Amino acid sequence: MSKYEDLVPRFINYVKQNTRSDESSATIPSSSRQIDFLNKLKDELKEIGLENVRTNEESAYVFATLPSNVDEDVKKIGFISHIDTADFNSENVNPQFVENYDGKSNIALGNGEYNLDPNVFESLHKYEGNTLITTDGNTLLGADDKAGVAEIVSSMKYLIDHPEIKHGEIEVGFGPDEEIGTGSLKFDVKDFGADMAYTVDGGAKGQLQYETFNAASATVEIKGTDVHPGEAKNVMVNAAILGMDFNAKLPAYERPEYTDGKEGFYFLIEMNGTADFTKLSYIIRDHDRDRFEARKQYFAKIAEEMNKSFGEERVKVTVKDQYYNMAEVIEKNMEVVDLAKEAMNSVDVTPDIFPVRGGTDGSTISFKGLPTPNLFAGGENMHGRFEYVSVETMEKACDVIIAIANLNVEK
């Protein structure tokens, strides 16, 4: 039996509650179901014995405190995770268990219409002997990031039940809308009060991430001149065709499907329109700040050149920064990374440090003045029906959280 006997039941309870965020909403939280979950979580945090449990009115985060059990002053550490799930069916999540997985067999999801095939999802090979929690093929699982939520709560409960494990003051935070990039915008660093923190929102065992993309969104709005096609010669300007022309001017191999590592990209997310008006939506990503700025400028340059060819403004580009590479902050405060590495090594977890081809709440929070790298939570194939998590990896995540708290005192 696991020493974290409440970890799996807690996780299953969480994932069965729909907390999908809503990108079309202008509120934070973006969905009332997230508020319902956070209110229930507040009650649970009080029940396990955490103190100063509160909702930060500015950000909607739920914060809570585990008081120090040592006399000396040590740095206050925070652990953070998000409670929303991604843009995929999150209603009626029905997890299934695969015990003592052999590392090579197909796993039928639900009625077998979909399968986890290790020839496709090669990560399965490393989970021989593990108990896996999967979907039934109809929904996502929600390990991103309810695994992180469950791990933080279970770790705090374990520390409360085992006062012989020494630790300083710990702050925990659970917030909405990470998946749509708005949840941490109003994160209140002062109210949270930690000296350094970790998001528990990564993937496979050992992941430790303190470098992310710089990120922007971009919209391209194109105004056409739509007339009867029989009278179109030298008159019609087809906005849909111009949209395709705009996209064709971007480097063909600087797209997500052709890039990895620290290679940036332009990603056309959506294109809608007619001959009269067309709109394209992009995201722009790069780890290097100078290259990131150059990518944004190139967008504007394409529009400028197209407008010049028409002698008027038909192409309008709007670019909005979303977050920046948190390495800019954390590389000046590597103590937070070194502590995590030491904690992982102490519980037989090999640190796997690599740049995130994405972002985390820690990106925004780090630039608010609180260095916040990202720890693994265990989820694989996140954001869809093929998502799964290893129970043993979740347990190791708890071990790491507790080791960080304890080593912070011993340093």
C-alpha positions in Angstrom: 0.0 0.0 0.0 1.2 3.5 -0.8 2.2 5.7 2.0 0.0 8.3 0.3 -3.1 6.3 0.7 -5.4 9.2 -0.2 -3.5 10.2 -3.3 -5.3 8.1 -6.0 -8.8 8.5 -4.5 -8.2 12.3 -4.3 -7.1 12.4 -7.9 -10.0 10.3 -9.1 -12.4 12.6 -7.3 -10.8 15.7 -8.9 -10.8 14.4 -12.4 -14.5 13.5 -12.3 -15.4 17.1 -11.7 -15.6 19.1 -15.0 -13.4 22.2 -14.7 -12.8 23.0 -18.4 -11.9 26.6 -19.0 -13.7 28.8 -21.5 -11.5 30.8 -23.9 -14.5 32.8 -25.1 -15.2 34.2 -21.6 -13.8 37.5 -20.4 -14.0 36.6 -16.8 -11.5 35.0 -14.4 -12.3 32.3 -13.7 -13.7 31.8 -17.2 -16.2 29.2 -16.1 -18.5 28.8 -13.0 -17.5 25.1 -12.8 -14.0 26.2 -11.8 -15.4 28.3 -9.0 -17.4 25.3 -7.7 -14.3 23.2 -7.7 -12.1 25.8 -5.9 -14.8 26.3 -3.2 -14.8 22.5 -2.6 -11.0 22.5 -2.5 -11.0 25.3 0.1 -13.1 23.1 2.4 -10.8 20.1 1.8 -7.7 22.2 2.6 -9.3 23.3 5.9 -10.2 19.7 6.7 -6.7 18.3 6.3 -5.4 21.0 8.7 -3.9 23.8 6.5 -4.2 27.3 7.9 -5.1 30.7 6.5 -7.2 29.1 3.7 -8.5 31.9 1.6 -9.5 33.0 -1.9 -7.4 35.9 -3.3 -10.1 38.2 -4.7 -7.9 39.7 -7.3 -6.8 36.4 -9.0 -9.4 33.8 -7.8 -6.6 31.6 -6.6 -7.1 29.6 -3.4 -4.1 30.0 -1.1 -3.4 28.1 2.1 -0.5 27.9 4.6 1.3 25.0 6.3 3.1 26.6 9.3 6.8 25.9 10.0 7.7 23.3 12.5 11.2 24.5 13.1 12.5 27.4 15.2 15.0 28.8 12.7 14.1 31.2 9.9 14.1 29.5 6.5 12.9 30.6 3.1 9.2 30.2 2.5 8.5 27.8 -0.3 5.4 27.7 -2.5 3.8 24.9 -4.5 1.3 25.9 -7.2 -1.0 24.0 -9.7 -4.0 24.8 -11.9 -7.4 23.3 -11.7 -8.8 23.9 -15.2 -8.6 21.4 -18.0 -7.9 21.9 -21.7 -10.2 22.4 -24.7 -11.4 18.7 -25.0 -14.4 16.9 -23.7 -14.2 17.0 -19.8 -17.7 15.9 -19.0 -18.3 12.4 -17.4 -14.6 11.5 -17.1 -14.5 7.8 -16.3 -10.9 6.7 -15.5 -9.8 3.2 -15.9 -6.9 1.3 -14.2 -4.3 -0.9 -15.8 -2.4 -2.6 -13.0 1.1 -4.0 -13.4 1.3 -2.9 -17.0 3.7 -5.0 -19.1 5.1 -2.1 -21.0 4.3 -3.5 -24.5 0.6 -4.4 -24.8 -2.1 -2.3 -26.4 -4.5 -0.7 -23.8 -8.1 -0.6 -24.9 -9.8 2.5 -23.9 -13.4 1.9 -22.9 -15.2 -0.1 -25.7 -11.9 -0.4 -27.6 -12.7 2.1 -30.4 -9.5 3.8 -29.3 -6.3 2.2 -28.0 -3.1 3.2 -26.3 -0.6 1.6 -28.7 3.0 1.5 -27.5 4.1 1.5 -31.1 2.5 4.9 -31.4 2.9 6.2 -27.8 6.4 5.1 -27.1 6.4 6.6 -23.6 4.3 3.5 -22.5 7.4 1.3 -22.7 9.0 2.9 -19.6 6.0 2.1 -17.4 6.5 -1.7 -17.1 5.2 -2.8 -13.7 3.4 0.4 -13.1 -0.3 1.0 -12.4 -1.6 3.3 -15.1 -4.8 5.5 -15.0 -6.2 6.1 -18.4 -9.4 7.5 -20.0 -12.2 5.5 -21.4 -11.6 7.0 -24.8 -14.5 9.6 -24.6 -12.8 12.4 -22.6 -9.5 13.7 -21.5 -8.2 12.5 -18.1 -7.4 15.8 -16.5 -4.0 14.8 -15.1 -3.0 18.2 -16.5 -3.1 19.5 -13.8 -5.2 17.6 -11.3 -2.4 15.2 -10.8 -0.4 18.3 -9.6 -3.3 19.4 -7.4 -3.7 16.0 -5.8 0.1 15.6 -5.3 0.4 19.0 -3.5 -2.6 18.3 -1.3 -1.5 14.8 -0.4 2.0 16.0 0.3 0.7 18.6 2.7 -1.5 16.0 4.4 1.5 13.8 4.8 3.6 16.5 6.3 0.8 17.3 8.7 0.5 13.7 9.8 4.3 13.3 10.1 5.6 16.2 12.2 8.9 14.5 12.5 9.7 15.7 9.0 11.1 19.2 9.4 10.0 22.0 7.1 9.7 25.7 7.0 6.5 27.6 6.3 4.9 26.4 3.0 2.3 28.2 0.9 0.2 26.3 -1.6 -1.9 27.9 -4.4 -4.5 26.6 -6.8 -5.7 28.7 -9.7 -8.0 28.8 -12.7 -7.5 29.2 -16.5 -3.9 28.2 -17.1 -5.0 26.4 -20.2 -6.2 29.6 -21.8 -3.3 31.7 -20.6 -5.2 34.1 -18.3 -5.2 32.5 -14.9 -1.9 33.7 -13.6 -2.1 37.3 -15.0 -3.4 38.6 -11.7 -1.5 36.2 -9.4 -0.9 38.1 -6.2 2.8 37.5 -5.3 2.5 39.6 -2.1 -0.5 37.7 -0.8 1.1 34.4 -1.6 4.2 35.4 0.3 6.7 32.8 -0.8 10.4 33.4 -1.4 10.5 30.9 -4.2 8.0 28.5 -5.7 7.3 25.6 -8.0 4.4 24.8 -10.3 3.7 21.1 -10.2 2.5 20.9 -13.8 5.0 19.0 -15.8 4.9 15.6 -17.5 7.0 12.5 -17.0 9.0 11.6 -13.9 12.0 13.8 -13.4 11.0 16.7 -15.5 12.4 20.0 -14.1 11.8 23.0 -16.4 12.9 26.6 -16.0 13.1 27.7 -19.6 10.0 28.3 -21.7 9.0 29.9 -25.0 8.5 33.6 -25.4 4.9 33.8 -26.7 2.6 36.0 -28.6 -0.8 35.8 -30.3 -1.4 37.4 -33.6 -4.5 38.1 -35.7 -4.4 39.1 -39.4 -7.6 40.8 -40.6 -7.9 41.2 -44.4 -10.5 43.5 -46.1 -11.5 42.4 -49.6 -13.6 43.9 -52.4 -16.4 41.4 -53.2 -18.3 41.8 -56.4 -20.2 39.5 -58.8 -17.6 37.1 -60.3 -18.9 37.8 -63.8 -17.8 41.5 -63.4 -14.7 40.9 -61.2 -11.9 41.6 -63.6 -9.6 44.4 -62.2 -12.2 45.0 -59.5 -12.4 42.0 -57.1 -9.9 41.7 -54.3 -10.4 38.3 -52.7 -9.7 38.5 -49.0 -9.5 34.7 -48.6 -6.9 34.4 -51.3 -4.9 37.2 -49.7 -5.1 35.2 -46.4 -3.5 32.3 -48.2 -0.9 34.7 -49.7 0.0 36.0 -46.3 0.5 32.6 -44.8 2.6 31.6 -47.8 5.0 34.4 -47.1 5.9 32.8 -43.7 8.9 30.3 -43.7 7.4 26.9 -44.7 9.5 24.9 -42.3 9.1 27.2 -39.3 5.9 25.5 -38.2 5.3 23.3 -35.1 5.3 20.1 -37.2 8.9 20.8 -38.4 10.5 22.1 -35.3 11.8 20.9 -31.9 14.2 21.8 -29.1 14.7 25.6 -29.1 13.5 26.1 -32.6 10.7 28.7 -32.7 7.7 28.7 -35.0 4.6 30.4 -36.5 1.4 28.4 -36.0 -1.8 29.1 -37.9 -4.5 28.1 -35.5 -7.6 29.1 -37.4 -8.6 30.8 -40.7 -12.1 31.9 -41.4 -13.5 34.2 -44.0 -14.9 35.0 -47.4 -13.9 37.0 -50.4 -15.1 40.1 -48.5 -13.3 39.6 -45.2 -10.9 37.0 -43.8 -9.3 36.5 -40.4 -6.3 34.4 -39.5 -5.3 33.6 -36.0 -1.7 32.6 -35.1 0.6 32.0 -32.2 4.3 33.0 -32.4 6.9 31.2 -30.3 10.7 31.4 -29.7 13.0 30.7 -26.8 15.3 33.5 -27.7 14.0 37.0 -27.0 15.7 38.7 -30.0 14.4 36.1 -32.4 11.0 36.4 -30.8 11.0 40.1 -31.4 12.2 39.6 -35.0 9.3 37.1 -35.6 6.7 39.7 -34.5 8.4 42.4 -36.7 8.3 40.0 -39.7 4.5 39.7 -39.3 4.2 43.5 -39.5 6.6 43.6 -42.5 4.5 41.2 -44.5 1.4 43.3 -43.9 3.2 46.5 -44.8 4.5 45.1 -48.1 1.1 43.7 -49.0 -0.6 47.0 -48.2 2.0 48.9 -50.2 1.2 46.8 -53.3 -2.4 47.8 -53.0 -1.7 51.5 -52.2 -4.0 51.2 -49.2 -4.4 49.3 -45.9 -6.2 46.0 -46.6 -4.2 43.8 -44.2 -4.2 44.6 -40.5 -1.9 42.7 -38.1 -2.5 42.8 -34.3 0.2 41.1 -32.1 -0.2 40.6 -28.3 2.5 39.3 -26.0 1.3 36.4 -23.8 4.3 35.4 -21.7 8.1 35.4 -21.7 10.9 32.9 -21.2 11.1 32.5 -17.4 14.8 31.6 -17.7 15.5 35.3 -17.9 14.4 35.5 -14.2 15.3 32.1 -12.9 18.9 32.0 -14.2 19.5 34.8 -11.7 18.0 32.7 -8.9 19.3 29.2 -9.6 19.0 28.2 -5.9 15.4 27.2 -6.6 16.5 24.9 -9.4 19.4 23.5 -7.4 17.1 22.7 -4.5 14.7 20.8 -6.8 17.6 18.8 -8.3 19.0 17.9 -4.9 15.5 16.8 -3.8 15.0 14.6 -6.8 18.3 12.9 -6.4 17.6 12.3 -2.7 14.5 10.2 -3.6 16.1 8.3 -6.6 14.6 10.5 -9.3 17.0 11.6 -12.1 16.4 15.2 -13.0 15.4 15.7 -16.6 16.1 19.4 -17.5 15.1 20.7 -20.9 13.4 23.8 -22.3 9.6 23.7 -22.4 8.1 24.0 -25.9 5.2 25.9 -24.3 4.6 27.9 -21.2 3.5 27.5 -17.6 1.9 29.7 -15.0 5.4 29.9 -13.7 6.4 32.0 -16.7 4.1 34.9 -15.7 4.6 34.4 -11.9 8.4 34.5 -12.3 8.2 37.8 -14.1 6.1 39.1 -11.2 9.2 38.6 -9.0 8.7 35.0 -7.7 11.1 32.5 -9.3 8.9 29.5 -10.2 10.3 26.6 -12.2 8.1 23.6 -13.1 8.2 20.1 -11.5 6.8 16.9 -13.0 3.3 15.8 -12.2 3.2 12.7 -14.3 0.7 13.2 -17.1 1.5 11.8 -20.5 -0.3 12.6 -23.9 -2.1 15.5 -22.2 -5.1 17.4 -23.6 -6.9 14.5 -25.2 -8.4 11.0 -25.0 -5.0 9.3 -25.0 -3.9 10.9 -21.7 -2.7 8.7 -18.9 -0.7 8.9 -15.7 1.4 6.4 -13.7 0.4 6.1 -10.0 4.0 5.4 -9.2 5.1 8.6 -10.8 2.5 10.6 -8.9 3.9 9.1 -5.7 7.4 10.1 -6.7 6.1 13.7 -7.3 4.9 13.7 -3.7 8.3 12.4 -2.5 10.0 15.3 -4.3 7.6 17.9 -2.9 8.3 16.6 0.6 12.1 16.4 0.0 12.2 20.0 -1.2 10.4 21.1 2.0 12.8 19.1 4.2 16.0 20.0 2.4 15.1 23.6 2.5 15.5 23.4 6.3 18.7 21.3 6.2 20.6 23.6 3.8 
